[in-house]
């Protein structure tokens, strides 16, 4: 009897990982940019912190919403493709068997074996076989909107806290920032005598 061998790959994490990387990067860049902009207006440290904190909340909400809508659209598209495939399997099962057979022939099986494999897979789970081999859809790669939204919001927040905390570590009034012709310049105030 053959023993089951399950390899463990991390591909099922790719959806939330992509959202997390983008969220963290956006959190760092947008919050640092916001803080620099507010600091350039010669705002006090309290105003800089409030603006930065508001940027963290607004950015996390924006990232979560955008990611949810994007991934939900992907899921809707996947579901529509599966529904179309389900209809084709009902309306033209012989054509769908031929289509699956041709996929396996293109992957290197000879035609009789490809037809046998296609028939066995269709007998077992026709929609699953077509989803996987024709459409490229698997359970591990299925779009998960809530997971992506949560990962994006959380990673944005973590990324955004880095420049916010860095700005709070600078003593009040010890660093001035000016923007001149698109260049940011930092000036140390003259020492008090």
N, C-alpha and C positions, 0 to 999 in steps of 0.2 A: 504494500500500500504506500502511495506517495504521501510524504509529509508536506504540510503546507509551509511555504516559506514566504514570509511577509517582509519585504524590504521597507525600511523607513526612510522616506524622502521628506524634504521640507517644502515641497511645492504647494502643499495645501495652505501654507502661510503666505504665499506670494501676494494675495489680495490685500491683506491688512499690512503687510510689510511695506508694500509700495506706498500705501496711504500714510503710514507712519513716517517713512523717510521724507516724503513730500511735506507732510505737516510740520515736522521738526525743522526742516530747512526754512519753510515759510515763516514759522514762528520766530526763528532767530533773525532772519533778514528783515521782516516787516516790523517787528518790535524794535529792533536796533535802529531802523530808519526812522520810525516814529519818535523814538526818544531823542535821536540826533536833531530832528526837526524842531521838536519842542525846546530842546536845550539851546538851539540856535536863536530862539526868540528871547533868550535871556530869562526864561521862566525860572522860578525857584524850584528847589528839589521836590517839594510837595506837589507842585503842578506837574512836574516831570513824572513823578511816581503815579499820580492819578491818570495822566494820559497813557502811560505805559500799561497800567492795570486795565484801563478801558480797552486798550488795543488788544490785550491778551484775551479778554472776554469776547470782544467782537470778532476777533480773528478765529478763535476756536469755534464759535458758532457758525461763522461763515464757512470755514473749512469743513466742518461736519455736514452742514447743509449741502454744500457743493459736492462733496464726496458721495453723500447719500443719493442725491439726484443722479449723478453720473453713473454710479454702480447700479442703481435701480433701473436706469435706462438700459444698461447692459443686460440685466436680468430679464427685463421685458422682451428684449430682442431675442435672448436665448429661448424664452418660453414660446415666443411666436414661431421660432424656427422648429422647436419640438412639436408644436401643434400642427405645423405644416407637414412635418415628417409623419406624424400620427395619421393625418388624412391621406397622405400618399401611400402609407402602408395598408390602409383600409381599401383605398380605391384601386391600387395597382401593385399587389404583393409580388407578382412575378417580375415586374420591372424593378422593384426595390431589391429583390434577390439578385438580379443581374447587376444592379448598381453596386451592391456590396461585394459581389464576386469580382467585379472589375477593380474595385479598390484593393482587394487582396492580391489579385494578379499583378497590379502595378507595384505592390510591395514585395513581389518576388516569388509568390506561390504559383505552381502550375495550375492551369485552369480547373482540372477535375478536383484537386485538393482545395482550391479557393472556393469552388462551388459547394463542396462538402462543409467546409468551415462556415461559410455564409449561411447555409441551411441550418446547421446546428445552432449557430448563434441566434438566428431568427426564430428558431423553434423555442429557444430558451427565453430570449428577451429581445424581440425585434427592434423595439424603439430604443432600447439601451445600446444595441449594437450599432444602429445608425447614428445615434447621438454621439457615441464615442468615435466611430471610425469614419463617418461621413462629415459630421459637423464639428468634431473635435471637442465635444463637451464631456466633461467628467465630473463626478461629485467633488473631487478635490479642487477643481478649477472653477466651480460654480460661483457666480457673483453673489456676494453676501453684503448687501447695502448697509445694514446696521453695524456689522463688524467693521466695515471700512470707515463708516462715519465716526464710530467711537475711537478707532485707532487714530484717525486724522485729528480729531479734536484733542485727544489726550497728548499726542506727540506735538501738536502745535503749542499746547500749553507748556509742556516741558521745555521745548525749544525757546519759547518766548520768555520764560522765566530767567534764562541765562542773561540776556542783556538787561532785563529789568533789575535783577539782583546786582549785576555789575554797576549799573547806574546808581543804585542805592549805596554802594560801597564807597563811592567817591564822596569825599567830604563836601558839604554844602558850600558853594561859592569858590571851591578850590580849582575848578576847571571851567573855562569859558569856551564856548564853541561859536564860531562864526562861519557863515557860508558866503563866499564871494566868488562870483562867476562860476558857480558849480563846484567849487573846491571847498571842502570842509577843513577848517583850521582850528586847532585847539591852542589856547593861550593860558599860561599860568599867570595868575595875578601877581603883581609886584609884591614882594615880601613887606609885611607890616613892620615899621621900625619904631 
